[in-house]
Amino acid sequence: MIKISEDLSIFKKFTSEAQAIELKELLEENGIKSVLADNIPPVDVTFSGNTLEHQYEIRIKQSDFKKAEKFLEKQAENLIDEVDKDYYLFEFSDEELYDILLKSDEWNEFDYTLAQKILTQRGKSVDKDLLNSLKKQRLEQLAKPEESQKAWIMADYIFAVLGGLLGILIGYFLWTAKKTLPNGQKVFSYSDKDRKQGKVIFIIALVIFPVSLILRAFGGI
């Protein structure tokens, strides 16, 4: 069994444990070793404003991403002919279908494959060059650092100076946090500027926190 480590990247995320287990079993049956991680989003939810959501992650080696994607797309192709004509994608405009092709990471393989077929049936251009170009464009979009965290950085400096543990946690997170791109590549979540600030905050808080504990201990005597 593969241990969760830096060698593994998030391949898919689910809110349903049953769906995650189903994909894990399918991958294993096709020779792709995987790990199911029971994960709750970390500190960055406070930056992005997202609600806390329990997630199940399927992690595999980055070198297995293309193999896994091809297997799932092939599986989806086998189901295309069985889809009902009242399936909601048939009501999508051409622009909306192309948006699915661009943001394939936000859709399941069935919808991604069906969007291609519908566009082709409508006489629109869909080929490997286009799909590869859209995937490249999407990776460039997702690889961009998150927006500047000025407000949180200012607040975290206060936490750090006051000797709070939160200063250590947020500072370390800003400094080291990474996100996984759809191709399995891991990149830093925040800009170099924000990461440098996070490192400074982490060091300040790391120094002041134990001192504040000592002062509080003596102050309580």
C-alpha positions as CSV (number, residue, x, y, z in Angstrom):
1,M,0.0,0.0,0.0
2,I,1.3,3.5,-0.9
3,K,1.8,5.8,1.9
4,I,0.6,9.4,1.6
5,S,3.6,11.5,0.8
6,E,5.0,14.3,-1.4
7,D,5.3,11.6,-4.2
8,L,1.5,11.4,-4.5
9,S,-0.8,14.1,-5.9
10,I,-4.5,14.7,-5.7
11,F,-6.2,13.1,-8.7
12,K,-9.8,13.5,-7.8
13,K,-11.9,14.9,-4.9
14,F,-15.3,13.7,-3.7
15,T,-17.7,14.7,-1.0
16,S,-19.0,11.1,-1.1
17,E,-16.8,8.4,0.4
18,A,-18.6,5.8,-1.6
19,Q,-17.7,7.5,-4.9
20,A,-14.1,7.9,-3.8
21,I,-13.9,4.2,-2.9
22,E,-15.4,3.2,-6.2
23,L,-12.8,5.2,-8.2
24,K,-10.0,3.7,-6.0
25,E,-11.2,0.2,-6.8
26,L,-11.4,0.9,-10.5
27,L,-7.9,2.4,-10.6
28,E,-6.5,-0.6,-8.6
29,E,-8.2,-3.0,-11.0
30,N,-6.4,-1.3,-13.9
31,G,-2.9,-1.4,-12.3
32,I,-2.9,2.1,-10.9
33,K,-2.0,2.2,-7.2
34,S,-3.8,4.8,-5.2
35,V,-4.5,6.1,-1.7
36,L,-7.8,7.3,-0.3
37,A,-7.3,10.3,2.0
38,D,-10.0,11.5,4.4
39,N,-9.3,15.2,4.3
40,I,-10.7,18.4,5.7
41,P,-9.6,21.7,4.0
42,P,-6.8,23.4,6.0
43,V,-6.3,27.0,7.1
44,D,-6.6,28.5,3.6
45,V,-10.4,28.3,3.8
46,T,-10.3,31.4,6.0
47,F,-8.4,33.3,3.2
48,S,-10.6,32.2,0.3
49,G,-13.9,32.5,2.1
50,N,-14.9,28.9,1.3
51,T,-17.1,27.0,3.7
52,L,-15.5,24.1,5.5
53,E,-16.3,20.9,3.5
54,H,-15.4,17.3,4.3
55,Q,-13.6,15.9,1.3
56,Y,-12.2,12.5,0.2
57,E,-9.2,12.6,-2.0
58,I,-7.8,10.0,-4.3
59,R,-4.1,10.4,-4.6
60,I,-1.8,8.7,-7.2
61,K,1.6,9.2,-8.6
62,Q,1.9,12.1,-11.0
63,S,3.4,9.8,-13.6
64,D,0.1,7.8,-13.5
65,F,-2.1,10.8,-14.2
66,K,-2.3,10.4,-18.0
67,K,-2.9,6.7,-17.8
68,A,-5.7,7.2,-15.2
69,E,-7.3,10.0,-17.3
70,K,-7.3,7.9,-20.5
71,F,-8.8,5.0,-18.7
72,L,-11.7,7.1,-17.3
73,E,-12.3,8.8,-20.6
74,K,-12.4,5.5,-22.4
75,Q,-14.9,4.2,-19.7
76,A,-17.0,7.3,-20.3
77,E,-17.0,6.8,-24.1
78,N,-18.5,3.3,-23.5
79,L,-21.4,4.9,-21.7
80,I,-22.1,7.8,-24.2
81,D,-24.4,5.8,-26.4
82,E,-26.6,4.9,-23.4
83,V,-27.3,8.5,-22.4
84,D,-30.8,9.8,-22.6
85,K,-31.5,12.6,-25.0
86,D,-33.0,14.7,-22.1
87,Y,-29.6,14.7,-20.3
88,Y,-29.0,18.3,-19.2
89,L,-25.8,18.8,-21.4
90,F,-27.9,18.7,-24.6
91,E,-29.4,22.0,-23.5
92,F,-26.0,23.7,-23.1
93,S,-25.0,26.3,-25.6
94,D,-21.8,25.8,-27.7
95,E,-20.0,28.4,-25.4
96,E,-21.0,26.5,-22.3
97,L,-19.8,23.2,-23.8
98,Y,-16.5,24.7,-24.7
99,D,-16.2,26.0,-21.2
100,I,-16.6,22.4,-20.0
101,L,-13.7,21.4,-22.2
102,L,-11.6,24.3,-20.8
103,K,-12.4,23.5,-17.2
104,S,-12.4,19.8,-17.4
105,D,-11.0,19.5,-13.9
106,E,-14.4,20.8,-12.6
107,W,-16.4,18.1,-14.5
108,N,-16.5,14.4,-14.5
109,E,-15.1,12.4,-17.4
110,F,-18.6,11.5,-18.7
111,D,-19.7,15.1,-19.1
112,Y,-16.3,16.1,-20.5
113,T,-16.5,13.3,-23.2
114,L,-20.2,14.0,-23.9
115,A,-19.5,17.7,-24.4
116,Q,-17.0,16.8,-27.1
117,K,-19.5,14.5,-28.8
118,I,-22.3,17.1,-28.7
119,L,-20.1,19.8,-30.2
120,T,-19.0,17.4,-32.9
121,Q,-22.6,16.6,-33.8
122,R,-23.3,20.3,-34.1
123,G,-20.5,20.6,-36.6
124,K,-18.1,22.4,-34.3
125,S,-14.3,21.9,-34.3
126,V,-13.0,19.6,-31.6
127,D,-9.7,17.9,-32.0
128,K,-6.7,16.8,-30.0
129,D,-4.8,20.1,-30.7
130,L,-7.7,22.1,-29.4
131,L,-8.1,19.9,-26.3
132,N,-4.4,20.1,-25.5
133,S,-4.4,23.8,-26.0
134,L,-7.3,24.3,-23.6
135,K,-5.6,22.0,-21.0
136,K,-2.5,24.1,-21.3
137,Q,-4.4,27.3,-20.9
138,R,-6.3,25.9,-17.9
139,L,-3.0,24.9,-16.2
140,E,-1.6,28.4,-16.7
141,Q,-4.7,29.9,-15.1
142,L,-4.7,27.6,-12.1
143,A,-0.9,27.9,-11.5
144,K,-1.3,31.6,-10.8
145,P,-0.8,32.6,-7.1
146,E,-3.9,33.4,-5.1
147,E,-4.7,37.1,-4.7
148,S,-2.6,39.1,-2.3
149,Q,-3.4,38.4,1.4
150,K,-2.7,41.9,2.7
151,A,-5.4,42.0,5.3
152,W,-4.6,38.5,6.7
153,I,-0.9,39.3,6.7
154,M,-1.5,42.5,8.7
155,A,-3.7,40.6,11.2
156,D,-1.2,37.8,11.4
157,Y,1.7,40.2,12.3
158,I,-0.5,41.2,15.3
159,F,-1.1,37.6,16.2
160,A,2.6,36.9,16.0
161,V,3.6,40.0,18.1
162,L,1.0,39.1,20.7
163,G,2.5,35.6,21.0
164,G,-0.4,33.7,19.7
165,L,-0.1,30.2,18.3
166,L,-2.3,31.3,15.4
167,G,0.6,33.5,14.2
168,I,2.8,30.4,13.8
169,L,0.1,28.4,12.0
170,I,-1.0,31.0,9.5
171,G,2.6,32.2,8.9
172,Y,3.7,28.7,8.2
173,F,0.8,28.1,5.9
174,L,1.3,31.3,3.9
175,W,5.0,30.3,3.5
176,T,4.6,26.7,2.5
177,A,1.1,26.0,1.2
178,K,0.9,24.3,-2.2
179,K,-1.9,23.4,-4.5
180,T,-2.2,20.5,-6.9
181,L,-2.9,21.2,-10.6
182,P,-5.0,18.9,-12.7
183,N,-1.9,17.2,-14.2
184,G,-0.6,16.4,-10.7
185,Q,2.0,19.1,-10.6
186,K,2.3,20.9,-7.2
187,V,2.9,24.7,-7.1
188,F,3.0,27.2,-4.2
189,S,-0.4,28.7,-3.5
190,Y,0.7,32.2,-2.8
191,S,3.0,34.8,-4.4
192,D,6.7,35.0,-3.6
193,K,6.0,38.3,-1.8
194,D,3.3,36.8,0.4
195,R,5.3,33.7,1.1
196,K,8.3,35.8,2.3
197,Q,5.9,37.7,4.6
198,G,4.6,34.4,5.8
199,K,8.1,33.2,6.6
200,V,8.9,36.4,8.5
201,I,5.6,36.0,10.5
202,F,6.4,32.4,11.2
203,I,9.8,33.2,12.6
204,I,8.6,36.1,14.7
205,A,5.7,34.1,16.2
206,L,8.1,31.1,16.8
207,V,10.3,33.3,18.9
208,I,7.7,35.3,20.7
209,F,5.3,32.4,21.5
210,P,7.4,30.5,24.0
211,V,8.5,33.8,25.6
212,S,4.8,34.8,26.0
213,L,4.1,31.4,27.6
214,I,6.9,32.0,30.2
215,L,5.7,35.5,31.0
216,R,2.2,34.2,31.5
217,A,3.4,31.4,33.7
218,F,5.4,33.8,35.9
219,G,2.6,36.3,35.8
220,G,0.2,33.7,37.2
221,I,2.4,33.0,40.2
